[in-house]
Amino acid sequence: MVSYISCDAEGWRGNAWLFGCPSKALHAHQTTFGAVFCRNFTMIESSLRSLGAKVVVAASNDENHPPENIIDGNTNTFWMSTGMFPQEFIIRFAEMTNVPSVTMDSYNVKHLKVEKNTSQNASHFEFVAEKELKLTEGHLQTNSISLNGTTATHLRFIITSGYDHFVSVHRIAVHK
């Protein structure tokens, strides 16, 4: 079994793969990655697709980089916008889901809004959070976004601006 975890230690944020570690053990497990000692683990679902989630709307579509790549758990695949802002995508969960926070791996995203819906038809969304993301040169932006214990059937991510004409979203992960 492979579990993807996120750790925060002394202001440093890092990610690591643990192989063969049962998820129950992660809550109390302490380990060292390089020179950083990690104690505070947060479970992250590595693939929203495996939980039955789907991308049901995307503002743009490139056949080489489709929106479904956002939920496959792989940061090497991505959805790419086709220019112009705002850009948005909507993720639908298989059932009402508790979403305390999400992590988004992206590139060139400057400003992001997150909205939720609690009905089956995704007709009315409510504001949940927004964040200004820092520009990263040569590597992905990894941002955790608190959704304050939101429950939702749908999450809408609206990218209102970017650092370039094109942006990419590599992964959305839900913290449990």
N, C-alpha and C positions, 0 to 999 in steps of 0.2 A: 504494500500500500504506500502511496506517496501523498504526503500532506504538504500543502504550501502554507507557510506561516509568515507572519510579519513580526518583526521585533523592534522595539524602541529601547534604546539604552543611552543614557547620558547625552541626549540631544542628537544622537546619530540614528538615522533610520536605515535599516537594511533588510534584505529579504534573503531567505535561505530555503533550500529543499531538505526535508528530512525523509529518509528512506526507512520503511519498515517500522515507523513509530506510530503506535495506536493513538487515535485522536484523543482518547481519555487521558493519556499520559502527557499530552501537550500542556494541559492546564497547570500542572505542577512541575513540569520538566524544566530544568535549567541547563544550558549548554553554552559553549564558547564557539563563536565563529570568528576565526582570525584572532585579533586582539580584543574583540568586543564581547563582553559577557551579556547575554540576553536573558532577561527574566520575565518580561511582560509580553506574553504571546497572545495574539488574536487570531482565531481561526478564520481563514478565508476560503470560501468555496472556489476551487480552482477552475471550475467550468460551470457557468450558469446554464449552458446547454444541457449538461448532464442532469440538471434539476428540472428540466422541462421548460426553461425560459426560452423566449424567442424574441428576435428583433422584428417588430411588426410594422414599423415605419422608419424610413430614413430619408432625409432631405436630398441625398444624392447617392448615386450608385455607380461604382466602377466595377466592371465584371472581374477584374483582376484582384480587387480588394473590396469584396462585398461586406455589407453590414453584419452578416452572421459571424464574421471574424472577431467582432467585439466580445462575443460570449463564449468563444471556444477555449478560453483559458490559456492561450498561447500568445505571448508577447511578440513572437516573430511574425505573426499574421496581424493584419489590421484592416480597418475601414478607412478609406481616404475620402475627404470631401472633394468636390469638383469646383471649388472656388465660391466666392460670395458668402456673405453672412447675413442673417444667422443660418446655422446648420443645426439640424436636430435629428435625434433618433429616439425611438420609444422601445423599451424592453417590457415584454409582458411575461409575468410569472404564471406558472401552472395553477397557482391558487394564491389566496391572500398570504402575503409573506411579510414577516417582521424584518425590517432593514434598518438596523441601528446606524450603519455607515457603509459607504462604498469606497473602493479604491479605484482610481482611473489611471491607467498608463496611457500616455498620449504624447504627441509631439506638435509643437507650435500652437497649442490652445492658449489663448490669453484670458478669456473670461467665460465662465460656465455657470448656468443656472440649472437646478434640478427641481422638477415638479413631480407630484404623485397623483395617482388616480386610484380610487377604491372600488370602482364598478367594473363590470365585465366588458362594457363597450368602449371605454377610454374616451368618453366625450367631454369630461370636465376635469381639468387638472388644477391642483393647488400648489402654490409655491412652497418649497421645502428648504432650499439652501442655494447659495451662490458663492462662487469663489473666483478670485483673481489668481491665475497660475503664473509662476515665474518661468521665464525663458530658460531653457537648458540647451546648451550647445553640444551636439554630438551624442546625447543620450536621452532616453525617455524621461518625460515628466511623470513622476509618480506622486499622486496626491490622494490623501485620505479625506473624505468629505463626510462630516457628521450629518446624519439625517434625523437626529434626535429621536430615535426609537420609532421611526415611521413604520406603519404597515401599509402595504400597497399591493394592487394587482398589476399596476403599470408604473414605470418610472420614465419620465421624459427628460432627456439631457439636451439642453439648448446651448450651443456654442455661439455666443453673441459676437465674439471677435477672436482673431488669431494674430500671431506674430508674422504670418505670411499669408498669401492668398489660399494656401492649401493647408489643412490640418489632418492629422491621423489619430485615430483612437485604436489602441492595441488590445486593451483589456478593460473590462469592468468586472470587479469582483465584489461580492457582498460579504461583509463581516457578519459573523454569527455570534 
